[in-house]
Every structure is written in C-alpha cells, then in structure tokens.
Amino acid sequence: MKHKMSDSWNTSISKRSKKKEYASLFELQTSFLESPCDGIVFSSDHLLTDQFLELAKEVATFSSAASHKSTAHSEIIGFGAVSVWRKRRYKNTRMYRVRINPSIGCMKPEQILKWIFFIFGRFDGIYIRNIDLKVDIDHHTFSKVAKTCWAPNFRSREKKYKGTIYFGSSTSKRQLVIYDKEQELMKKRKIRLGHTMVRLEMRLKFYEQKEIPLTSFMNLDFKSLIPFKDVVLIDSPKEDFLKTLRGKQSLGYIENDVYQTMKAIPNCSRPRIIKELSLKGRVEFISDIFNKQMTKWEA
C-alpha cells in the first residue's frame, strides 16, 4: 500500500522500503501548511533509540550546525520536517534538541508525539523549549496587514529584511513576526501558491527552568497558550476612526499606520476604540482565526 507524503521530507525516504515500515511517521494527514504550528522544539538528555539511529543511517542527512543560528550543538540529523540536534558544545545544554514542523510535514498532532516516542522511546524527561504558532491570511496583502495590525503587548515594532515586521525582540519570551509567505515559498521552495498569503507568526520561548515538561502538555493544546491575545487588524476609514477618538486623541492619528496611532492613545481608551470599531465590522481578531485553524487541524 502506498502512502502519500509531503514533499518536505528527504527524497531518500520515499525510495526506501523503510518508508512503509514507518508510514505513520511520514504519512500525509493534512494539506500543506494547514497546521497552525510552524515548529516545536523539544530538548532532552535521554539517549536516542536504536530504531531511530537505524533509520537515520538510511534516509537522514548529517550536517554541521556551524552555520546555523543556534550553535549549542554541532551536528544536525535531518529528515526534512524533523531534525535532531546532537553533540552539544556546552555542558549546561541538554544533549539533544528535536525540531518538528508539522505545517510543512503535513502532520497531525498525534504524529508529533509518535515522532518523540520514536526518537526517545519515552515521554518523561522531554521538555518543550520553543513553539512557533501561526495564522496564514489569504484575503489581505502584506501591505494591508502591515498597515492595519495592532499588537499591544510588545514594546517595539521594527521593519527589517525586505519588509518583514518584528514586534518585540528575538530574545524576548514572545515575538510576533509578519511576512509575505507567498514570496518566501517562491524564493525558498519554488512553490507558486497562485494567491496572496501573509503569515503572522508568534514565536514563544520557554528557556531552561521555564521549559514545559511534555508530560504536562500531552494534549498539545496550543489554544490554551492564547498566543495571539489582543492582536487585531483594524481596517477602518479615517472618518470612522476619528469618530472614536476624543479630545486631543485625534492629533495622534497617523494615516495608514494603525500601530503608531494606537500607540499614541492612552491604554485606558484602547479597548473602547477597538470595541466601537468592531461593532462597525472594522476589526479582525487574529485569535479567532487561529482558534478556527486549530479546530480544523485537530479534527
């Protein structure tokens, strides 16, 4: 029986008999990019299983991590949507890190757990270090999202790298990144979507003592993390927006820049303004979109 697989897995996997033996790990169970989880990183000091190492020798790529952003480990065992980092450089770092991307791997939540058990043979002593959660929007352009996004729980907003927008720093516990996913897929994977796609990606970090034990998060309930709390798109005509502002607040209005406009408004007035514009159908709540995408993925 042939099992469909995502193109994101190593090509050698589909050519070997091992593919059938481990079909539940590689089998395509969702459409490409359907998963709201764009990456989850685990860490552990448990040894890798013999089964995993045997399969890795057959179908994985072994590469140096020297050129990668993270240099805590020196070798990467890559399968495509799953990679294992080993040969740690520092004693205070756990022996292994595992990164799984169910979005490009077309994986369901249960496949994430199957991979972890396949790699370590257990669930205890496994910790969640990073989680990247995302919302893909195909009804607005990147420019529109950039102009209308309001994310109040971040101190800064920066535009870098040909238009990518960063709310918060890369070292903080949470960072919101907005970029043109359609353009990125074309450049990195030569994939033509045929329609616009803007990604809002929330990068959550749980370092060292604050890492989440997998045994306490076995349901992978990402909704409980409320990643996109208070993140909204406010697409309102100038006259409607100005009607919600009182007194000198209107002096802070900046056309085509919701973030700067809302930043100039006192904290106590922001919920009222969002509520009034929401009643006029001018506000999209990113949490609502994320929760709907999560429900679809979990089904």
Summary of the structure (lengths in Angstrom):
residues: 299
radius of gyration: 21.4
end to end distance: 24.5
largest distance: 71.8
contacts: 852
relative contact order: 0.13
helix: 37%
strand: 26%
